[in-house]
Amino acid sequence: FPVTIEVSRRLIDRWNAKVVLGIEADDMLAIRCSETPFCEYIIASRDKDLRQVTGLHYSWQAGDSQPEKPTYEVNGAGFIDYKKVPSGRYSLTGHGYKFFYAQLLVGDGIDNIKGCPRMGPKKTVELLGGLDDEKELLEQCFFKYQQHYDNPKAALIENARLLYLIRDRSWLTEEKINDTETMYHLKQFWEYKDESNTEYEPTSSSGTDDRDSEEGTTWG
């Protein structure tokens, strides 16, 4: 990938870019935005997954079908909606933590995240659109998983770990390789406490991040 290497080197040399290994770049963007005073940074990306993160966001134009999204604020529950795309299908839109829970149901075909069967963008917005409380959003997601999975808790945790972006640097161990490269290892993961208490919290784990087996791509 000589072009990719050349672009990466230019970003490092000209713009002081940092290389993160062991986690995805969107995780580090979420961490940097979350550990600084609100709106000190702007997340500039076309990756929709980042729209779950509180802060200021900007998306540049990418061809005729993906227009620019001027700087906008993400804070709290946010919103979810759906729109019809040229193929005739519906696409999920939105931001905030409500968008994350909607992704749990809709899934992500590009990243091979199945979500919940029979829950497309339209049905998901109809189910979750009127909710703002995180506990209620998670309860509704788990209710749908119970209808379609033999082990709904395991399926929910797997998909959530693939979709949830890390906000807290304490979830990681760091190994600085040189001035521009740092290796990170996950020591905590998104977790579901139990089926009677639907709140979630990070828990210690010695396993491998589920995302290690997935190709990181922009969704939608």
C-alpha positions in Angstrom: 0.0 0.0 0.0 2.6 2.6 -1.1 0.0 5.4 -1.5 -1.4 4.8 2.0 2.1 4.8 3.5 3.0 8.0 1.7 -0.2 9.7 2.9 0.4 8.5 6.5 4.0 9.8 6.4 2.9 13.2 5.1 0.3 13.5 7.9 3.0 12.6 10.5 5.6 14.9 9.1 3.5 17.9 8.1 0.6 17.8 10.6 2.2 16.0 13.6 -0.3 13.1 13.3 0.0 10.2 15.8 -0.1 6.5 15.0 -2.2 4.3 17.3 -1.7 0.5 17.2 -4.0 -2.1 18.9 -7.1 0.1 18.8 -8.9 1.9 16.0 -8.4 5.5 15.3 -12.0 6.3 16.1 -11.5 5.0 19.6 -8.6 7.5 20.1 -10.6 10.3 18.7 -13.4 9.5 21.2 -10.9 9.4 24.0 -9.3 12.7 23.1 -12.6 14.4 22.8 -14.0 13.0 26.0 -11.0 13.7 28.3 -10.7 17.4 27.4 -13.1 20.3 28.3 -16.2 20.2 26.1 -15.7 21.5 22.6 -11.9 22.0 22.9 -11.6 19.6 20.0 -13.7 19.0 16.8 -14.0 15.4 15.6 -13.5 15.7 11.8 -14.6 12.4 10.2 -17.1 10.7 7.9 -17.3 7.7 10.2 -20.9 7.6 11.5 -19.9 5.5 14.6 -18.2 8.6 16.0 -21.5 10.4 16.2 -22.3 8.6 19.5 -19.5 10.7 21.1 -20.3 13.9 23.0 -18.6 17.0 21.4 -18.4 19.0 18.2 -18.3 17.2 14.9 -17.6 18.0 11.3 -17.9 15.9 8.1 -16.4 17.0 4.8 -18.1 16.3 1.4 -17.2 13.0 -0.2 -18.6 12.9 -3.8 -22.0 14.0 -4.9 -23.9 11.6 -2.7 -22.2 12.5 0.6 -22.6 16.2 1.2 -20.7 18.2 3.8 -22.1 18.3 7.4 -21.1 21.7 8.9 -19.9 21.7 12.5 -22.6 20.4 14.8 -22.9 19.5 18.5 -23.5 16.1 20.0 -24.6 16.0 23.6 -26.7 13.6 25.7 -29.3 11.4 24.1 -29.3 13.1 20.7 -31.8 11.8 18.1 -32.4 9.0 15.6 -34.2 9.0 12.3 -34.3 7.1 9.0 -34.1 8.2 5.4 -34.7 6.4 2.1 -31.6 5.9 0.0 -31.4 5.5 -3.8 -31.6 1.7 -3.5 -35.1 2.1 -2.0 -34.0 0.9 1.4 -33.9 2.9 4.6 -30.7 4.2 6.2 -30.3 5.1 9.9 -29.3 8.6 10.8 -28.7 10.4 14.1 -26.2 11.0 16.9 -25.8 10.8 20.7 -26.1 7.7 22.8 -29.5 7.0 21.3 -27.7 6.4 18.0 -25.5 3.8 19.7 -28.5 1.8 20.9 -30.2 2.1 17.5 -27.0 0.6 16.0 -27.4 -2.3 18.4 -30.6 -3.2 16.7 -29.9 -2.2 13.1 -26.3 -3.5 13.0 -23.7 -2.7 10.5 -23.5 -4.6 7.2 -20.1 -3.2 6.2 -18.5 -4.2 9.5 -20.4 -7.5 9.5 -22.2 -6.6 12.7 -25.5 -8.4 12.5 -27.6 -6.4 15.0 -31.0 -7.8 15.7 -32.9 -9.8 13.0 -36.0 -8.0 11.5 -35.0 -4.7 13.0 -34.3 -2.2 10.2 -33.9 1.6 10.6 -37.6 2.3 10.3 -38.7 -0.2 13.0 -35.8 0.8 15.2 -36.8 4.5 15.1 -40.4 3.6 15.8 -39.3 1.5 18.8 -36.6 3.8 20.3 -37.4 7.2 18.9 -39.5 8.3 21.8 -37.0 7.2 24.5 -34.2 9.2 26.1 -33.3 7.3 29.2 -30.4 4.9 28.7 -31.7 2.2 30.9 -35.0 2.1 28.9 -33.1 2.1 25.6 -31.0 -0.8 26.7 -34.0 -2.7 28.0 -35.8 -2.3 24.7 -32.8 -3.6 22.8 -32.4 -6.6 25.1 -36.1 -7.3 24.8 -35.7 -7.6 21.0 -32.6 -9.7 21.4 -34.5 -12.1 23.6 -37.0 -12.6 20.8 -34.4 -13.6 18.2 -31.3 -15.1 19.9 -30.8 -18.3 21.9 -28.3 -16.4 24.1 -29.5 -12.8 23.9 -27.1 -11.5 26.5 -24.0 -12.8 24.7 -25.2 -11.5 21.4 -25.9 -8.1 22.8 -22.5 -7.9 24.5 -20.7 -9.0 21.3 -22.4 -6.3 19.2 -22.1 -3.6 21.8 -18.3 -4.2 22.1 -18.0 -3.9 18.4 -20.0 -0.7 18.2 -19.1 1.2 21.4 -16.3 3.6 21.2 -13.9 3.9 24.1 -14.1 7.2 26.0 -11.9 6.4 29.0 -8.1 6.0 28.7 -8.1 3.9 31.9 -9.6 1.1 29.8 -6.2 0.8 28.1 -2.5 0.1 28.8 0.0 2.0 26.7 3.4 1.1 25.3 5.1 4.0 23.6 7.1 2.7 20.6 8.6 6.0 19.4 7.7 9.7 19.1 4.8 9.0 16.7 3.6 5.4 17.5 2.0 4.0 20.6 0.7 0.5 21.1 -2.5 0.1 23.1 -4.0 -3.0 24.8 -7.6 -3.1 26.0 -8.0 -4.2 29.6 -11.7 -3.3 30.1 -14.7 -3.8 27.8 -18.3 -2.7 27.5 -20.3 -5.1 29.8 -23.9 -5.9 30.6 -24.2 -6.5 34.4 -27.0 -9.0 34.4 -30.5 -9.6 33.0 -32.2 -8.1 36.0 -30.2 -4.9 36.0 -29.8 -3.5 32.5 -27.2 -0.8 33.3 -23.8 -1.4 31.9 -20.3 -0.8 33.1 -16.7 -1.7 32.1 -15.4 -4.9 33.6 -11.8 -6.2 33.7 -11.0 -8.9 31.1 -7.9 -10.7 29.9 -9.5 -11.6 26.6 -9.1 -10.1 23.1 -11.1 -7.1 21.9 -13.9 -8.5 19.7 -13.1 -5.8 17.2 -9.6 -7.3 16.5 -11.2 -9.7 14.1 -13.1 -7.0 12.2 -12.0 -4.7 9.4 -12.6 -1.1 10.5 -14.7 0.7 7.9 -17.1 3.6 7.7 -20.7 2.5 8.1 -23.5 3.5 5.7 
